[in-house]
């Protein structure tokens, strides 16, 4: 089953169960997907990128609400993040990302920082759920 269909099915289930938190989060996810493509006819990896971006926004919200001491909003954002992460593939550990970066560097015969763009493109194609900041840091360390 495609990811968009899964989200729609879970949205209907949340509606029937009167689960307002999950319902509102899934509606937001669906609206973000439909904003990109009005029919939701996207490949799963493109949908994952959209959901990843939304998860990143929620993480920033959590950081900001913690800074200003708004614990109620922080808890709500953390709950939203848990729901959103259910639809993302399992995050790779740092060791797994390092191994993947080394493999890609060897495959592309990358030797300098000039090759960073090619390595990053290949890395994000193979593992779209990798955090971009962590990925770029590991690629820089490997190419030095």
ZIPECOR-V27036 format. One record per helix or strand of 3 or more residues. SS is the DSSP state (hx for helix, st for strand). FROM is the first residue (numbers start at 1). LEN is the number of residues. Records with the same first field share a line. If there is no record, write none. Layout:
SS: FROM-LEN / FROM-LEN
This chain:
hx: 3-15 / 20-17 / 44-24 / 71-15 / 94-15 / 113-14 / 132-12
